[in-house]
Amino acid sequence: MHPIVLAAAPAASSGRLVPAALAGIALIVVLITYFKVHPFLSLTLGSLLVGIGAGLPVADTVDAFVKGFGDTAAGVGALIAFGAMFGKLLADSGGADQIVDTIIGRTGRRFLPWAMALAGALIGLPMFFEIGLVLLVPVILLVARRAQMSIIAVGIPALAGLSAMHGLVPPHPGPLVAIDNLKADLGLTLALGIVVALPTIALSGPVFARFASRWVDVPAPELYVTGADERDAEDDAAVDLKSRRRPSFAVTLCTVLLPVVLMLGRAVADIALDEGGRVRTVLDNLGTPLVALIIAVVVAMFTFGRGSGMDRDAIASSLAGSLPPIAGPLLIVAAGGGFKQTLVDTGIGDLVADWVKDSDLSVLFLAWLVAVLIRLATGSATVATVTAAGILAPLATTLDSSQTSLLVLAIGAGSLFFSHVNDAGFWLVKEYFGLSVGQNIRTWSLMETAISVCGLVFVLLLNLVV
């Protein structure tokens, strides 16, 4: 594939569009980072500034934002909700613990970091990063103590698996909204995302952890299971096991992979089978993202819910409890869609498209760089993804299906670059692992940077062959 590249913009063509777009992005950054305003409100105010600054009437600016907000909420809102339901059932049933314990129980000390990376990837496939982190932290701490290994040696690989899946693989909010904005094929993006994520996790997880654990060699903090608390936990677990049993590892793994298989089946059918055929029609219908996730949730109600001994009330409570935590991410994603539509209606997207035509900078690198800059400024991978996808949306119309999917992955990789003090994840990891700010930068922040850079490298390599 020939790269699409970036040329210098003619000064006369910029007009009010470029200053308006820069002002809007700057306002979003300042509101989030300095004034600590919620990203939903920040994106909304930034959208209004972009539209009005570019010369759109106020009514047209509001209409553009509302249209983008509604279209994005309709396109990805239900997917995020069903993904959250699935993840909550996985957690409440003990399925997540089953995956982690089985992988670790069958692994020797030498390969423990690789097992933790695999556990993080599997848990991270259907779950938000924060939820997966909360689930994995007690296991990471316990494994580090039992194996007498540094918390960094086993924790960094697990976090690499979680983070890479969160940034690169749908149905996480960032990749989903980028797919929706860029009109990419979800099944193809999912397949390519896994291809990029696996070697990225290997390099930024177990391989990087070998060096990071030498720079920061700290034992696991005494949390969760110490002294009398350990005995109490054992008693509580014994009581709980009488009323609830974990689903088996095979059942758990098959259920987790079900929506992935359905969506991948659709992508393969679209490539290998004739249009209109019965088999392709069935696979296309089953692999539609909304249908695949609905099927996965219904199956999980039996395999995770009933399979673990949960009654109808417990299953209903688990499903209901999954929705409040995603209200914030849903609003951020939808507001990002509104910001994108405002950019499109002002014409700034067409201007960017003209800049990249017949030049020397790959559009994939450009997409990664835009996401990196927004990530560094705001600390939010989701804000970086939705904003970069909005800015680059007009370029997707000039790309084929595979390049559009790679564009999504380049943006996702850029959105993970160098987590630091303006990122909530930075402080979560620091506090859970008992690290200083400097230690956290030398481990967690550099790990995120490794994921971002490796992700970009593998995206560019794939662009040479697909």
PyMOL commands that set and color helices and strands:
alter all, ss='L'
color gray80, all
select helices_A, chain A and resi 11-14+17-33+39-53+58-92+95-105+109-124+129-147+151-168+173-182+186-215+227-243+249-272+278-287+289-308+312-321+324-346+348-356+363-378+381-398+401-414+424-433+437-463
alter helices_A, ss='H'
color red, helices_A
deselect
rebuild
show_as cartoon
